[in-house]
Amino acid sequence: MQKLRFDAAHETKLFDVTWDQDRATRLEPVEFTKLLREQVPVLEFVQWEIKEVDLGGAETILPLNAQSTNQHFTHQAALLVLAADYTGGVALASLLTGWPVLGVHPVASRYSVSMWLLKVDIKFLRPSVADLTVTAKIDPDLHERIQKRFFEGKTVVETINIEFRNGDTPVAEATATYFARQSDKLRAEGISTERVNTLYQLKLTSSAEMIAGVRARETGKLFDDPYAYHMAGQHGIAIANRFCDRTPQLGGMVAARTRHLDDTLRNFVRAGGRQIVNVGVGWDMRAFRLDLPAGVKFYELDFPTTLEERRRRLAQQEVVDRPGITRIEAPIDLRTMSLADVLAGQIDLDQPIFLAWEGMSMYFSEEEVLTILKGMRPLLRHPDSLLWLDLVDREPVETPEHFPTPIQQFMRGMRVLGEPFTFGVDDAEEFLQSAGLRCLEAVRSDAYLSDKDDPVYSVYQFCVASRAAGPAEELPLTFQAARFDGAETGVGVPHFTLNGHVNEIGAPMRNGVDSLRNLTEYPRQPR
C-alpha cells in the first residue's frame, strides 16, 4: 500500500491520477477505515470497517457485538443509519478521483471535498442478528454527470441507494442524499450574506468557537479570559478538546500568542495609542477583559455572519461594554476587500493605530497574505502605528517529514482536522520587508512556555511591524521589545523595556504582567 500524501508538493486535482492509483492511496480500505475511525470515534467503538471500494460503490461491515446491539441483542437501529451515512459517503467520494475529503484525509492544499449528509430514508425489514453488510452503489449512468459538476466547482446533490444484509438475507433498505462541493467554492465573495453557504458559516463559527474553547482551557496560566468558556459554548469546548487531544501543543501556542499580543497591545496603549483594529475578531474579548483607559476605540472586523453571531452571544451572556471603551463593527472579506478601504473615513490616520491580525496568516496563500498586508499598509502611515501578526516557518508546513516527530504529528493533526497550515516564511524580517513593512520584533512561542523541549513551539512566532522606514528612523514610541528571563518564575515571564529609558513600573504583577491599573498615569507621547 502506498502512503497517503495530500500535501502541497503532492497535491492532485480531479482526473490527475488513475483509478488504480486512487484506490491504492486515498481509497485503500484499511487506511480509509483508520482515518474515519480516528475522526468519528463511534465507528471505532462499534468496529465498523470498509471492506471494498469500487468506482461509485462501497461495501462496509457493521459487526454484531456488544457495542452495536440493543436490549434484544440485535443491531441498534440508529447504527444502521450511521453505517448508511459513511458507506454512501465513501461511494460518492470514490467518484471524485484524487480529491481528499476534508475532515477525513490529511489535507494541506486548497484541493479538498466538503461533504455533508442531507437526508436518510430507511425501511427496516427485519432485525439484524449477524454481522451487517452495507452496500452503496451509484448508477454508472450518473457517474459522468456527478464528476462534471464537481470538476466545474458546482454543488453536487446526489441520492444513493443503500442495502443492508445478514449474509444473503435483506435486513433494511435506504436512500441517503448527500451534498458535495470543492471546499474553496463554499466561501462567499465579498460581504453579501444573501447566498452564504451554510457549511461556510459553520466553518467560520466553528473556528471562532474553537479558539475561544482553547482559551477557556488555558486561561489563568499566561493570561486571564473569564469570558472564553461561555463564548465558546458547548460546541466550541468540544472542538477545542478534540483539537488539543490531537495536537496537544495547540493550547500552549494559543496561550503564548494571547499573552504576547496582550502585552504588545497594553504597551501601545500605555504610550498613548487609542485606536485598535482587531482583524478577524471572532469571539475575541480583549475589549472587555483588558483593563484599558477611557478613550480606547476597538474596530472589530470579521465576516458579517460572524459579527452577527458575536452580537447574539454577547447579548445572551449579558456582556456590556466597559465604561469609556468604544467598539465599532466593520464587515470584511479579507480575500476580496482592502482593510484600508473598509476603514476609510472611520479611523483617524493622523493618530497611532494598532492592527492585530491573529491566528490567520497560516491559512492563506503567500499571494493572499501579501495582498492583505498591502491593504493594511495605509493604516500604518503614522510613525507610531503597529501591526501584530503571527507566522509559522515555511519548511515544516511544506515538508514536515523532514522534521522531528512532534512537528510531523502536529502538522498531520491539523491536516486531518481540516485546518491545515498552508503558508509559512523562511525569515520573518525579510518577508515583512518584502511586504513593505519594518519588522520590529519576532518572538518564538517557546519563549513563553516551560515545555521548551517540544520543537513545535520553535516554528511559531509573533511579530510586531511598522511602516517601512530608513535605517536612521527611530523606533515607534508605542513599541516595547519583549525580553525573556526564564529565571524569574517557574513560568516564562517576558519583560519589557521602553524605548529610550528603562521600564520602572512598580505596580503589582498579575500572571507575570503589569496589571495596568495605573495606565492613565503614563503620558500620551504625541509626535
C-alpha positions as CSV (number, residue, x, y, z in Angstrom):
1,M,0.0,0.0,0.0
2,Q,1.3,3.4,-0.9
3,K,1.5,6.1,1.8
4,L,-1.3,8.7,1.8
5,R,0.1,12.1,0.7
6,F,-2.0,15.2,0.2
7,D,0.5,17.9,0.9
8,A,1.3,20.9,-1.3
9,A,4.2,19.0,-3.0
10,H,1.9,16.1,-4.0
11,E,-1.5,17.8,-4.4
12,T,-3.7,16.2,-7.0
13,K,-6.6,17.5,-9.0
14,L,-9.6,15.7,-10.4
15,F,-8.6,13.1,-13.0
16,D,-4.8,13.7,-12.5
17,V,-4.5,10.2,-11.0
18,T,-5.7,6.9,-12.3
19,W,-8.4,4.9,-10.6
20,D,-5.8,2.3,-9.6
21,Q,-3.6,4.9,-8.0
22,D,-6.5,6.5,-6.2
23,R,-7.7,3.1,-5.0
24,A,-4.2,2.3,-3.6
25,T,-3.9,5.5,-1.7
26,R,-6.9,7.7,-0.9
27,L,-9.5,4.9,-1.0
28,E,-7.4,2.0,0.3
29,P,-10.0,0.3,2.6
30,V,-7.8,-0.4,5.6
31,E,-6.3,3.1,5.6
32,F,-9.6,4.8,4.9
33,T,-11.2,2.9,7.8
34,K,-8.4,4.0,10.1
35,L,-8.9,7.7,9.1
36,L,-12.7,7.5,9.6
37,R,-12.4,5.8,12.9
38,E,-9.9,8.4,14.0
39,Q,-12.3,11.2,13.2
40,V,-15.5,9.5,14.2
41,P,-14.8,7.6,17.5
42,V,-18.1,5.8,17.5
43,L,-17.0,3.9,14.3
44,E,-14.0,2.7,16.3
45,F,-16.2,1.8,19.2
46,V,-18.5,-0.5,17.1
47,Q,-15.6,-1.7,14.9
48,W,-17.2,-0.6,11.7
49,E,-14.9,-1.1,8.7
50,I,-14.7,-0.6,4.9
51,K,-14.4,-3.9,3.1
52,E,-14.3,-2.8,-0.5
53,V,-14.4,0.4,-2.7
54,D,-15.3,0.4,-6.3
55,L,-15.8,3.3,-8.7
56,G,-19.1,4.7,-7.5
57,G,-19.6,1.9,-4.9
58,A,-18.7,0.8,-1.4
59,E,-19.2,-2.2,0.9
60,T,-18.8,-1.9,4.7
61,I,-19.4,-4.2,7.7
62,L,-21.1,-3.3,10.9
63,P,-20.2,-6.2,13.3
64,L,-22.7,-7.7,15.7
65,N,-21.0,-7.2,19.0
66,A,-21.8,-5.9,22.5
67,Q,-21.2,-2.3,21.5
68,S,-23.5,-2.3,18.5
69,T,-26.5,-4.2,19.9
70,N,-29.6,-3.3,21.9
71,Q,-31.5,-5.0,24.7
72,H,-32.7,-7.6,22.2
73,F,-29.1,-8.4,21.1
74,T,-29.9,-7.1,17.6
75,H,-28.3,-4.1,15.9
76,Q,-29.3,-0.7,17.2
77,A,-31.5,0.9,14.5
78,A,-29.6,4.2,14.8
79,L,-26.3,2.4,14.0
80,L,-27.8,1.3,10.6
81,V,-28.3,5.0,9.8
82,L,-24.7,5.7,10.9
83,A,-23.4,2.9,8.7
84,A,-25.5,4.1,5.8
85,D,-24.1,7.6,6.1
86,Y,-20.5,6.6,5.9
87,T,-21.0,3.8,3.3
88,G,-22.8,6.2,0.9
89,G,-20.2,8.9,1.6
90,V,-17.4,6.5,0.6
91,A,-19.2,5.6,-2.6
92,L,-19.6,9.2,-3.6
93,A,-16.0,10.1,-2.7
94,S,-14.8,7.3,-5.0
95,L,-16.1,9.3,-8.0
96,L,-14.1,12.4,-7.1
97,T,-10.8,10.9,-8.1
98,G,-7.7,12.2,-6.3
99,W,-9.6,14.7,-4.1
100,P,-9.1,14.3,-0.3
101,V,-12.3,14.6,1.8
102,L,-12.0,17.5,4.3
103,G,-12.1,16.3,7.9
104,V,-11.1,12.7,6.9
105,H,-8.0,12.7,4.8
106,P,-4.9,14.8,5.7
107,V,-5.3,18.0,3.6
108,A,-2.6,20.6,3.0
109,S,-3.7,22.4,-0.1
110,R,-6.9,24.1,-1.3
111,Y,-8.0,21.0,-3.2
112,S,-10.4,19.2,-0.9
113,V,-14.0,18.0,-0.9
114,S,-16.6,19.2,1.7
115,M,-19.3,16.5,2.0
116,W,-22.5,16.5,4.1
117,L,-25.3,14.1,4.6
118,L,-28.6,15.9,3.9
119,K,-31.2,13.2,4.4
120,V,-31.7,9.5,5.1
121,D,-34.9,7.5,4.4
122,I,-34.7,3.9,5.8
123,K,-37.1,1.0,5.8
124,F,-36.4,-1.8,8.3
125,L,-37.4,-5.3,7.0
126,R,-36.3,-7.5,9.9
127,P,-34.0,-7.4,13.0
128,S,-30.3,-7.7,12.2
129,V,-28.9,-10.8,14.1
130,A,-25.5,-11.2,12.4
131,D,-22.7,-9.1,11.0
132,L,-24.3,-6.5,8.8
133,T,-23.1,-6.0,5.2
134,V,-23.9,-2.5,4.0
135,T,-23.7,-1.8,0.2
136,A,-24.0,1.5,-1.6
137,K,-24.0,1.8,-5.4
138,I,-24.3,4.8,-7.6
139,D,-25.9,4.2,-11.0
140,P,-23.0,4.2,-13.6
141,D,-25.1,6.3,-15.9
142,L,-24.8,9.1,-13.3
143,H,-21.0,9.0,-12.8
144,E,-20.1,11.4,-15.6
145,R,-22.7,14.0,-14.6
146,I,-21.5,13.9,-10.9
147,Q,-17.9,14.2,-11.9
148,K,-18.5,17.0,-14.4
149,R,-20.5,19.1,-11.9
150,F,-17.9,18.7,-9.2
151,F,-15.0,19.5,-11.5
152,E,-16.7,22.7,-12.6
153,G,-17.0,23.7,-8.9
154,K,-20.7,23.3,-8.8
155,T,-22.7,21.8,-6.0
156,V,-23.4,18.0,-6.2
157,V,-26.6,16.8,-4.5
158,E,-27.0,13.0,-5.0
159,T,-29.3,10.4,-3.7
160,I,-27.7,6.9,-3.3
161,N,-29.4,3.6,-2.8
162,I,-28.1,1.5,0.2
163,E,-28.8,-2.1,1.1
164,F,-28.3,-4.0,4.4
165,R,-27.9,-7.8,4.6
166,N,-27.2,-10.5,7.1
167,G,-25.4,-12.8,4.7
168,D,-28.0,-13.2,1.8
169,T,-30.9,-12.1,4.0
170,P,-32.1,-8.5,3.4
171,V,-32.4,-6.6,6.7
172,A,-33.2,-3.0,5.5
173,E,-33.0,-0.7,2.6
174,A,-32.4,3.1,2.5
175,T,-31.7,6.1,0.4
176,A,-29.2,8.7,1.5
177,T,-28.9,12.2,0.0
178,Y,-25.5,14.0,0.1
179,F,-24.1,17.4,-0.6
180,A,-20.6,17.6,-2.0
181,R,-18.5,20.5,-3.4
182,Q,-15.0,21.7,-3.7
183,S,-14.2,23.3,-0.3
184,D,-12.9,26.6,-1.6
185,K,-16.0,27.1,-3.6
186,L,-18.1,27.2,-0.4
187,R,-16.9,30.6,0.7
188,A,-18.7,33.8,-0.2
189,E,-17.1,36.5,-2.3
190,G,-17.4,39.9,-0.6
191,I,-19.7,40.5,2.4
192,S,-23.1,39.8,0.9
193,T,-24.9,37.4,3.1
194,E,-27.7,36.6,0.6
195,R,-26.1,33.3,-0.6
196,V,-23.7,32.3,2.1
197,N,-23.3,28.6,2.2
198,T,-24.4,27.0,5.5
199,L,-21.3,24.9,5.6
200,Y,-19.1,28.0,5.2
201,Q,-21.0,29.8,8.0
202,L,-20.4,26.7,10.2
203,K,-16.7,26.7,9.4
204,L,-16.4,30.4,10.3
205,T,-18.3,30.0,13.5
206,S,-16.6,26.7,14.5
207,S,-13.1,28.3,14.1
208,A,-14.1,31.2,16.4
209,E,-15.7,28.7,18.9
210,M,-12.6,26.5,18.8
211,I,-10.2,29.3,19.7
212,A,-12.4,30.5,22.4
213,G,-12.6,26.9,23.7
214,V,-8.8,26.7,23.7
215,R,-8.5,30.0,25.6
216,A,-11.0,28.6,28.1
217,R,-8.7,25.6,28.7
218,E,-5.7,27.9,29.0
219,T,-7.0,30.8,31.0
220,G,-5.2,31.6,34.3
221,K,-1.8,30.4,33.0
222,L,-0.3,33.2,30.9
223,F,-3.5,35.3,30.6
224,D,-7.0,35.7,32.1
225,D,-10.1,35.3,29.9
226,P,-13.2,34.9,32.1
227,Y,-15.5,35.1,29.1
228,A,-13.9,32.4,26.9
229,Y,-15.9,29.4,28.3
230,H,-19.3,30.9,27.8
231,M,-18.5,32.4,24.4
232,A,-17.1,29.1,23.1
233,G,-20.3,27.3,24.2
234,Q,-20.6,23.5,24.3
235,H,-19.7,23.1,20.7
236,G,-16.6,25.2,21.0
237,I,-15.4,23.4,24.1
238,A,-15.9,20.0,22.3
239,I,-14.0,21.2,19.2
240,A,-11.2,22.6,21.4
241,N,-10.9,19.3,23.3
242,R,-10.7,17.4,20.1
243,F,-8.1,19.7,18.6
244,C,-6.0,19.7,21.8
245,D,-6.2,16.0,22.1
246,R,-4.9,15.5,18.5
247,T,-2.4,18.5,18.6
248,P,-1.5,18.9,22.3
249,Q,0.8,21.9,21.5
250,L,-2.1,24.0,20.3
251,G,-3.1,25.1,23.8
252,G,0.4,26.4,24.6
253,M,0.7,28.1,21.2
254,V,-2.6,29.9,21.7
255,A,-1.7,30.8,25.3
256,A,1.6,32.2,24.3
257,R,0.3,34.3,21.4
258,T,-2.6,35.6,23.6
259,R,0.0,36.7,26.1
260,H,2.3,38.4,23.6
261,L,-0.5,40.2,21.9
262,D,-2.0,41.3,25.2
263,D,1.4,42.7,26.3
264,T,2.0,44.4,23.0
265,L,-1.4,46.0,22.9
266,R,-1.1,47.2,26.6
267,N,2.2,48.8,25.8
268,F,0.8,50.5,22.8
269,V,-2.0,52.0,24.9
270,R,0.4,52.9,27.7
271,A,2.4,55.0,25.2
272,G,-0.8,56.9,24.3
273,G,-2.3,54.8,21.4
274,R,-6.1,54.7,21.5
275,Q,-7.1,53.0,18.2
276,I,-7.1,49.2,18.0
277,V,-8.2,47.2,14.9
278,N,-8.9,43.6,15.5
279,V,-8.9,41.8,12.1
280,G,-10.9,38.6,12.3
281,V,-12.3,39.4,15.8
282,G,-14.3,36.1,16.1
283,W,-15.1,35.7,19.8
284,D,-12.0,37.7,21.0
285,M,-12.8,39.5,24.3
286,R,-9.9,42.0,24.7
287,A,-12.3,44.9,24.6
288,F,-14.0,43.5,27.7
289,R,-11.3,41.7,29.6
290,L,-8.3,44.1,29.4
291,D,-8.2,46.9,31.9
292,L,-7.8,49.8,29.4
293,P,-8.4,53.5,29.9
294,A,-11.3,55.5,28.6
295,G,-11.0,56.7,25.1
296,V,-9.8,53.5,23.5
297,K,-11.6,52.5,20.3
298,F,-11.8,48.9,19.2
299,Y,-12.6,48.3,15.5
300,E,-13.9,44.8,15.2
301,L,-13.7,43.3,11.7
302,D,-15.0,40.0,10.5
303,F,-17.4,38.4,8.1
304,P,-20.9,39.8,8.6
305,T,-22.5,36.5,9.7
306,T,-19.7,36.1,12.3
307,L,-20.3,39.6,13.6
308,E,-24.0,38.9,13.8
309,E,-23.4,35.7,15.8
310,R,-20.9,37.6,18.0
311,R,-23.6,40.2,18.9
312,R,-26.0,37.4,19.7
313,R,-23.6,35.7,22.1
314,L,-22.6,38.9,23.8
315,A,-26.2,39.7,24.4
316,Q,-27.0,36.2,25.5
317,Q,-24.2,36.4,28.1
318,E,-25.3,39.9,29.1
319,V,-21.8,41.2,28.4
320,V,-21.7,45.0,28.4
321,D,-19.1,47.4,27.1
322,R,-16.5,48.7,29.6
323,P,-17.0,52.4,30.5
324,G,-15.2,54.7,28.1
325,I,-14.4,51.9,25.6
326,T,-16.0,52.2,22.2
327,R,-16.5,49.2,19.8
328,I,-17.1,49.7,16.1
329,E,-18.0,46.8,13.9
330,A,-16.9,46.7,10.3
331,P,-17.8,43.7,8.0
332,I,-15.0,42.5,5.7
333,D,-13.9,39.6,3.5
334,L,-10.1,39.7,3.6
335,R,-9.7,37.8,0.4
336,T,-11.6,40.4,-1.7
337,M,-11.5,43.7,0.3
338,S,-8.8,46.0,1.4
339,L,-8.6,46.8,5.1
340,A,-7.7,50.4,4.4
341,D,-10.8,50.8,2.1
342,V,-13.1,49.2,4.7
343,L,-12.0,51.6,7.4
344,A,-11.7,54.7,5.2
345,G,-13.5,57.6,6.9
346,Q,-13.9,55.7,10.2
347,I,-10.5,55.8,11.6
348,D,-8.0,58.7,12.2
349,L,-4.9,58.1,10.2
350,D,-3.2,61.0,11.9
351,Q,-3.2,59.1,15.2
352,P,-1.4,55.8,16.1
353,I,-3.3,52.7,15.0
354,F,-2.7,49.2,16.4
355,L,-3.6,46.3,13.9
356,A,-4.0,42.8,15.4
357,W,-4.1,40.0,12.8
358,E,-4.1,36.9,15.0
359,G,-4.1,33.2,14.0
360,M,-4.9,33.7,10.3
361,S,-1.8,34.2,8.1
362,M,-1.0,30.4,8.1
363,Y,-4.4,29.6,6.4
364,F,-3.9,31.8,3.4
365,S,-1.6,31.5,0.3
366,E,1.5,33.7,0.1
367,E,-0.1,35.8,-2.6
368,E,-3.1,36.4,-0.4
369,V,-1.1,37.3,2.6
370,L,0.9,39.9,0.6
371,T,-2.3,41.3,-0.7
372,I,-3.8,41.6,2.7
373,L,-0.7,43.3,4.1
374,K,-0.8,45.7,1.2
375,G,-4.3,46.6,2.3
376,M,-3.1,47.2,5.8
377,R,-0.1,49.5,4.9
378,P,-2.1,52.7,4.6
379,L,-3.3,52.3,8.2
380,L,0.4,52.3,9.3
381,R,1.1,55.7,8.0
382,H,1.6,57.2,11.4
383,P,5.2,56.5,12.7
384,D,3.8,55.1,16.0
385,S,1.3,52.7,14.4
386,L,1.9,49.0,14.8
387,L,0.9,45.7,13.2
388,W,0.9,42.5,15.3
389,L,0.7,39.1,13.4
390,D,1.8,35.6,13.9
391,L,3.7,33.5,11.4
392,V,4.9,29.9,11.1
393,D,8.1,28.6,9.4
394,R,7.7,27.6,5.8
395,E,9.6,24.3,5.7
396,P,7.6,22.5,8.5
397,V,4.5,23.5,6.6
398,E,5.6,22.2,3.3
399,T,7.8,19.2,4.2
400,P,7.0,18.2,7.8
401,E,8.5,14.7,7.2
402,H,12.0,16.4,7.3
403,F,11.4,17.5,10.9
404,P,11.2,15.7,14.3
405,T,8.2,13.5,15.1
406,P,6.3,16.1,17.2
407,I,6.2,18.5,14.2
408,Q,5.1,15.8,11.9
409,Q,2.3,14.8,14.2
410,F,1.2,18.3,14.8
411,M,1.0,19.2,11.1
412,R,-0.8,15.9,10.4
413,G,-3.2,16.6,13.1
414,M,-4.1,20.0,11.7
415,R,-4.5,18.5,8.3
416,V,-6.8,15.7,9.4
417,L,-8.8,18.0,11.5
418,G,-9.5,20.2,8.4
419,E,-7.4,23.2,9.5
420,P,-4.1,22.7,7.5
421,F,-1.4,25.3,7.6
422,T,-0.8,26.4,4.0
423,F,1.7,29.3,4.4
424,G,4.9,30.0,6.2
425,V,8.0,32.1,5.9
426,D,11.7,31.4,5.8
427,D,12.6,34.6,7.6
428,A,10.1,36.9,9.2
429,E,12.1,40.1,8.8
430,E,12.8,39.5,5.1
431,F,9.2,38.6,4.4
432,L,7.8,41.6,6.1
433,Q,10.3,43.8,4.3
434,S,9.1,42.3,1.0
435,A,5.6,43.3,2.0
436,G,6.8,46.9,2.5
437,L,6.9,46.7,6.3
438,R,9.6,47.0,9.0
439,C,9.9,44.1,11.4
440,L,10.5,45.4,14.9
441,E,10.3,42.1,16.7
442,A,9.9,38.3,16.1
443,V,9.5,36.2,19.2
444,R,9.2,32.4,19.1
445,S,6.3,30.9,21.2
446,D,8.7,28.7,23.2
447,A,9.9,31.9,25.0
448,Y,6.6,31.8,26.9
449,L,6.4,28.1,27.6
450,S,8.0,26.0,30.2
451,D,8.0,22.9,27.9
452,K,10.6,24.2,25.6
453,D,11.9,20.8,24.6
454,D,8.9,20.5,22.1
455,P,10.1,21.6,18.7
456,V,6.6,22.6,17.6
457,Y,6.8,25.8,19.7
458,S,10.0,26.9,18.0
459,V,8.4,27.1,14.5
460,Y,5.7,29.5,15.6
461,Q,6.5,33.2,16.1
462,F,4.9,36.5,17.0
463,C,5.9,39.6,15.0
464,V,5.5,43.3,15.5
465,A,5.9,45.5,12.5
466,S,5.5,49.2,11.5
467,R,5.7,51.1,8.2
468,A,8.8,50.8,6.2
469,A,11.5,53.2,7.3
470,G,15.0,54.3,6.6
471,P,17.8,52.9,8.8
472,A,18.1,56.1,10.8
473,E,14.4,56.4,11.7
474,E,13.6,55.9,15.4
475,L,11.5,53.0,16.7
476,P,7.8,53.8,17.2
477,L,7.2,55.3,20.7
478,T,4.4,52.7,21.1
479,F,6.7,49.7,20.7
480,Q,8.4,48.0,23.6
481,A,10.6,45.0,22.8
482,A,10.0,41.7,24.6
483,R,12.9,40.3,26.7
484,F,12.6,36.8,28.2
485,D,14.1,36.0,31.6
486,G,13.2,32.4,32.4
487,A,14.9,32.7,35.8
488,E,12.2,35.0,37.2
489,T,9.4,32.4,37.8
490,G,8.6,28.8,37.0
491,V,6.6,30.1,34.0
492,G,8.4,32.1,31.5
493,V,7.7,35.8,32.1
494,P,8.6,38.3,29.3
495,H,9.9,41.7,30.5
496,F,9.7,44.9,28.5
497,T,11.9,47.9,28.1
498,L,10.5,51.2,26.9
499,N,12.2,52.9,24.0
500,G,14.9,55.3,25.3
501,H,14.5,54.5,29.0
502,V,14.2,51.7,31.5
503,N,10.7,50.4,32.4
504,E,10.4,51.4,36.1
505,I,6.8,50.3,36.5
506,G,6.4,49.2,40.1
507,A,2.8,48.1,40.0
508,P,1.9,44.6,41.3
509,M,2.2,41.8,38.7
510,R,-0.8,39.6,37.8
511,N,0.1,36.4,35.9
512,G,3.5,37.9,35.4
513,V,2.3,41.1,33.7
514,D,1.7,44.6,34.8
515,S,-2.0,45.0,35.8
516,L,-2.1,48.4,34.1
517,R,-4.2,49.7,36.9
518,N,-2.1,52.9,36.7
519,L,-2.2,53.0,32.9
520,T,-3.6,56.5,32.7
521,E,-0.6,57.8,34.7
522,Y,1.6,57.3,31.6
523,P,1.5,60.4,29.5
524,R,0.5,60.3,25.8
525,Q,3.5,60.8,23.6
526,P,2.4,62.7,20.5
527,R,4.7,63.1,17.6
